[in-house]
Amino acid sequence: MSELRTERLLLRDWRGADLAPWAAMNADPEVRAYFPDVLTREQSEASAARFQAALDRRGWGWWAVEIRATGEFIGLAGLDPVDADTPFTGVEAGWRLTRTAWGLGYATEAAGAVLSYGFATLTLPEIFAVTTATNLRSRAVMRRLGMTHHTAYDFDDPNVPDGPLRRNVVYRITGEEWPGRSGA
């Protein structure tokens, strides 16, 4: 298992103690504003089990994120192969944090660690990030990371009903563009 550490954060395996705050996050309509629905506790627990199984199997995926100074669980960040119904292939970076962690730079910090791991350890040639067109906060994180919007990859999510959440935008960065790469 790979743990990722930043100045303020630890990206790590999922623990039983994470399940209640994870479920609360996923039941929060503001946290889930760019997803079709909130999740039940059972759905949240099942997702955490899937995330941990992927970490166990391949050593990377969606890590639980905690604040190092306090041990407080604040969400997830990680890498995962893009969904099969996405109109391109590759690996996607992502993050989702509890509302109390918003606006503190944690998403950019966690995502930066994820990108560094993807380029330095996994030697990925490129990493994508996908969000709804209306998710301006996530798009701002993508830009802060040096990712660029690739409009040719934008798509309508076939699993989302017509409406403002259907259109997805795609950002991308290559290992050569990543400022945190070795030798930079």
SULFENWO-V465190 format. One line per field, one symbol per residue. psi: psi as a letter, one per 30 degrees, with the letter a starting at -180 (. if undefined). Layout:
psi=???
This chain:
psi=kkkkkaeflkkllkleffeeeeeeeffjfeegfglellkleeeeeeeeeeeeeeeeefflbjkkklkeffgkkgbllakkkllfgkgllakkkllklleffkgggeeeeeeeeeeeeeeeefhkflklkkllffieeeeeeeeffgkkkjfffklkjfgklkaffekkkklkkleefjfglkf.
